[in-house]
Amino acid sequence: MPFKLSERSLKKLEGVNPMLTRCVEDAILKTTVDFGVTEGLRSQERQQQLYDQKRSQTLKSKHIDGNAIDLVAYIGSEICWEIGVYDEIADAMKASAKAIGLPLRWGAAWHKNLTDHEGTAEDLMNSYIDLRRSQNRRPFIDCPHFETAF
């Protein structure tokens, strides 16, 4: 049985790029892991707050113009932060984005668009981690984050 977005999640999609909204609405029907939307459109003030709290690395977030969303995974009624479940959500987001022609980037693999990668989201994340380590840099993994890549 497919999952569905809650009223709260649908409200969080208000003001988000219509193609990204469509992608999320389709992905919830394809995913093997239930998820909800925790944040869509964000004010500059909210972005500044997150930046000041070191919960964001930029003041120029794509959330500000409605081109990014954050998702949270649910296992039953419990929130889950394990990376493996976000790989599954990312695979569903990728399939949905490709179907509508939306270039999509995932916060666990900043180096390449999710929709340009032929393998799994897990493979893409691992290649990002390997790249950052080869550069002696720490990877920035933000599994709940998805953004348009244009």
Order of alpha helices (4+ residues) and beta strands (2+ residues): alpha-alpha-beta-alpha-beta-beta-alpha-beta-alpha-beta
